[in-house]
């Protein structure tokens, strides 16, 4: 299992090399992996279909109770099959679609890494690994949207998608950790069997809000839907895969996954129901208002995501079954339609539906499969989309509450969906031939037709033979979401009932809208004005705000003046330490001057005098020299207390410090007392405060003992286990060798830092 | 450069010619005996660096670099390498990283000799200290106004 998930990452590392070796067939070669994974996951179907859920666990960070554990049940298996199955067609398709693109090798790296992350996300049983894979999909999505990184729009869109999803991800992480704290486990399988533990806890509302924030941003729910149409800047295979069939459904996946633990409350129903329904309607409305091929499809994806969210919110067994059926139907037809959009662009250069028409003679196969996929999108009998839509109507009509609102929005959306389906299925291929930017000379190559053909045909096959999917996979998936086995089964024909009437109504009205498409768009033109108040404006504003805040804080904190840095560091240290001491109830200091020898007193006198001279002298060299005197006096104290090694080190370091200071001072201009009196007093106060604090801390440290001193151990063990009589050295190179290694690394970095600073500045000056 | 770094003192120049080898030998002595008597890689490294710094002031930068022979940046790198590999042998014995390994044997004239991974580690410390200090000193001394 671990290998199955990581294999995508492993193959990604060698993908560019494979691409160089196999050239134009690289798509087919690399597609072997998703195909193999699909078969591997298919082998779980018999067990999972009979209601089993399988947990596979590997230790990862045992100390923190983080395991790499994977959960295979109906829900995760459905997703895993979609991801690997569609992944196969996408990789094969991309090989031809991006043929000759200079970065095709890099594309494979990203798309395979994405596939692996997405598989990890849906199969993870551990919340932490789920979150890591969740973020990995955001990052690979960012890189894929910005694949054409020389285009400013693509970069902007990529960043927007990243900020929105990763911002939500932060909320999600908080929510997941809170869930783990409440239930006492990071394992999904244990959380899901914790009953009402989450629902009855005081944190329930906070957890739901945080988790949903993560899911809504990822799955482009209103008001975060705006990033998804922008993400269409990505190459079409990416849009088909990430922004339609898989990644955007991650939010839906998580809501479905947590439904047994978080769902079935009024809060859940209202949040998911209302936001889902609004997203559904907004999506389809924006879709029919758009004319760009990928924009229409992107907004209709927003519609689908809204529908799924709403159905999970409704939460009845019919609704959950409808959600699973709709999920499968949508992945099949939307994957096909996106790939067909890529063919339109690739063969005829069409990026806008208004530029298309009458292409059925030039692209007969494409036209056929576009029609089949569009029929499924429109929910026409006998497609699988029809089965899903009938169940959707049934679910909202029977919803425990909000039924009126949800039904109204669902019917309105269904009408518009039919119009959208007509636009994507009829407009480009029928009617008079419209002059396209490129004249298609031939049908698309097999690698590009395979995906749309198989995905669209499956939509038909599952519709006619609905029993193929329902008893095994879909009812297992619905059972996992519902929390107990579901009794609803799918069927193509429900008899003459209300849902069928609504279907017919939406078909008629939808086609009417399609034939008056231009008029409809003009009539609703006023909606464009609303964009100024839309959430994208809010996003832009907050981005501008973020930039100005960081500019401001950089100006204030990173001002380039050493004196202010020092001031900030010293003052914050004093403030924080004083605060901690005050909270701990003050310091305990025991001090006695008994037993102080005369030579010690003499050294202290020299120390004090030297320190005084260093702050009052008006010569730099004088200050350096007296600081040196302070250092040598300290070395003497070490020697008096028989720490010879430390004393020697102090002397040597003191010497070298003076040499370095001299080398620096050597270059400074003459010393001038320009600082005003007030500033000098301020500096004196800060310095005194810091000095007093350090002095008090040292005194307190030497009079407080939490545990027995470790020195005894070192003195005792130095010779037998360290093979050395010099205890200081034995500690440095043996007992505490790892610390010393850290210290010499710091020393090396400091030297390199000084070197870089001076050399680079010299090079700048030379220019 | 308008001002010269080196000090035009005949006594210092002549003395540094004599002092340099003595100080370098002393630093090696400190390094090797460090495990039992005052000394060790850190102190020895500081002594060696001071010796070369003295040479730099008494003669000039080029002389100092010639005496050092290696690029100080390389010394830093090698020092870190020594530091890390000294921890490795313990792994092969199934012990924790950095567990010290010692060999003890008797040689004619020199008597009992013990060699162990802490010595390799100390050599690493020595190289890093010499390299870092001299990298900073030489860079500062060479910097243009």
Interface residues (C-beta under 8 A of the other chain):
Chain A: X644 X645 X648 X649 X652 X653 X655 X656 X659 X660 X663 X664 X666 X667 X722 X723 X724 X725 X726 X728 X729 X730 X732 X733 X734 X737 X738 X740 X741 X744 X745 X747 X748 X750 X751 X752 X754 X755 X758 X759 X762 X765
Chain B: X3 X5 X34 X35 X36 X37 X38 X39 X40 X41 X42 X43 X46 X47 X49 X50 X53 X72 X73 X76 X77 X79 X80 X83 X84 X86 X87 X97 X98 X100 X102 X114 X116 X118 X119 X121 X122 X124 X125 X128 X129 X131 X132 X133 X135 X136 X137 X139 X140 X141 X143 X144 X145
